[in-house]
Amino acid sequence: MLAFLRRATALAAFVALLWAVQVVNWIIGYGFNPTFGLIPRHVSGLDGVIAMPLLHGSFAHLMANTPPLLVMGGLLVATTTRALLAVNAVVIGLSGGLVWLFGSSAIHIGASGLVFGWFGFLVARGLVDRSPVTLGAALLVGVLYGSILWGILPGQPGVSWEAHLFGAIAGAAAAFFVRTHVHAPRLAGVNLE
């Protein structure tokens, strides 16, 4: 239970950090975005691989990312134990690297690549592990957020569909390559023998 509380606190702190960065970025006229955003195929844009999820173009942009971050992050916190850092490293590193290599010439910012990465991980992990917990999480994410898959298609001006696509791919890859220990809540007083 203590480990769960630590993971939940880390998720809440991450979301709070996003909002704090947004406030500072807004105060300075969004100066962080061109400085730390991901700029494909430019060495100066490589730091954006890590910084991109922290930056947003507006409060509405961050507001759109906050609920899925909390819901999918909550499912990760509730069902995954030791592998959270490895999963996030794969999602951020692989998706950011692919956007840097193949993304359109623009400044790519926002946590939606992470959202799509967590979506891809949760769904693919359900298929890989096939445990009732992971299948249930995959089903819940599919029902709640399955329509976000439209976001991997190009066509919306100002939206990094590449971050969405590569995030989902990186999340699915993490489900195959990072072995996670599935955490199933124990039911008090239930004997499963």
N, C-alpha and C positions, 0 to 999 in steps of 0.2 A: 504494500500500500504506500509506503514511503517513497519507493522508486517511482510509482505512478504519479504521486504528488510532485516530485521533482521534475518529471517530464512535462506534466501539465503546467507547472510554473514556468518552465523554459519556453513552452509554446506561448503562454500569455506574455512573457517578457519579449519574445521575438515580435509579436504583433504590436506591443507597446513601442518597441524600437522603431518599427516601420512608421508608426504615427509620429514619433518624436522626430525622425529624419524628415518626414513630410513637412512638419511645422517649420523646421529650420530651413529646408529647401524652399518652401513658400516665402519665408521672410527674406531670403537672399535672392528672390526672383528666379528660382529654379536653376541656380548656377551649378548645383551638383550634377545635373543631368548631362550637360555637354562635357563636364570634367570627368565624371566617373561612369557614365553610361557606356554600354557596349557598342563599339563602333566596329563593324565587320572589316576584317582584313587590314586594320590599322593597329600597329603595335601600341599606340597610345590608348586604344580601346580595349586592350586585353584585360585591364583591371575591371572592366565592366562585366566580365564573366562572373566575378564574385559580387560586385556592387549592384548589378542590374536588379536583383530582387528587392533591394532596399529602396530603390528610387521610383517615384511615380510622377506623372505629369499634372496631377490635380488631386484635390480631395475626393472628387467623384471616382477617379481611377482607383485610389486606394480603398475607398468604400466598396467598390465592386469586388475587390480581391479579398477583403477582410472576412466576410462570412464563409466562403469556401476554404480559406486558410484555417479558420477555426474549426469547421466541421471535419474536413479531411485530416487536419492536424490532430484533432481530437481522436479520430479513429486510429491514427498512427500511434498516438500516445497510449491509447487503451489496448492496442493489440500487439505492439512491437516493443521489445525490450532493448536489448543491447545494440541493435543494428541501426538505430535512428541516425547517428552521425554518418555512418557509411552510406546509407540510403540517400541522405541529403547531399553528401559529397558527390555521389554519382549523378544525381539529378542536376545539381547546380553545375558541376564541372563538365559533364558530357553535353548537356543541353546548351550551356553557354559556349562551349567550344565549337559545337556544330553551328550555332548562330553566328559566331565569329567567323567561321570558315565559309558558310553558305548564305548568310542572311543578306537582306537587301541593304543598300547603302542608306542607312539612317542611324539615329541613335536609339538603341533598343533599351527600354527601361520597364520596370514593373515586376511584380511578384507572380504574374499569371503563368510564367514559365514554370515556376515552382508549383503552382496550383495544378497545372496539367501534369507535371511530374508526379505529384502525389496521387492524382487520379489514375495515371497509368500504372503506378506501383500498386495501389490498392486493388485495382481490377486484375492486373496480371498476377499478383501474389495469390489472389483467390483461386485462380486457375492453376497456378504452380503448386501451391501447398494443399489445396483441396480439403482443408480442415473446415469444420462448421463455422469457426470464428472468422477465418479469412474469406470464405465464401459469403458469409453474411455481410461482412464489411464491403466486399465487392458488389454485392447486390444492392446494398444501401446506397453506395456511391453512384452506381449505375442509374438507380431510380432518381436520386436527387439531382445528379449533375451530368447525366448522360448527354443531355443536349449541348453541353459545352464543346462536344466534338466538332460542332460546326465551326468553332473557332480555329481549327487547324487548316481551314480553307482560306486561300488568299481572297482578297476582294474588299475588305474593310479598310478604307484609308486611315492611316495612323495607328493601326493595330498590328503588332508583331506576330503574325500568324506563324512565323518561323519559330519564335520562342514557344508558342503553344505546341506546334508539331514536334519539335525536338525535345520539349519538356516531357510530352507523353511518351515518346520513344525512350528517353533516358529513364523515366520511371519504370517502364516495362522491362528495360534492360536490368535495372536494379533488382527487380523481382526475381530475375533469373540468376543473377550473379552474386547478390548479397544474401547470404543465408540469414534469415531472421528467426528468432525464437518467438513463436506465437504465444502471446499472453492471453490465457482464457481466465476470466474472473472465476474464482471458486465460489461455489454455492454453499453457504453454511448449513451443516446438518444433512447434506445429501451424500449418500454413499453410492458411488457409481460402479460398484463391483457387480 
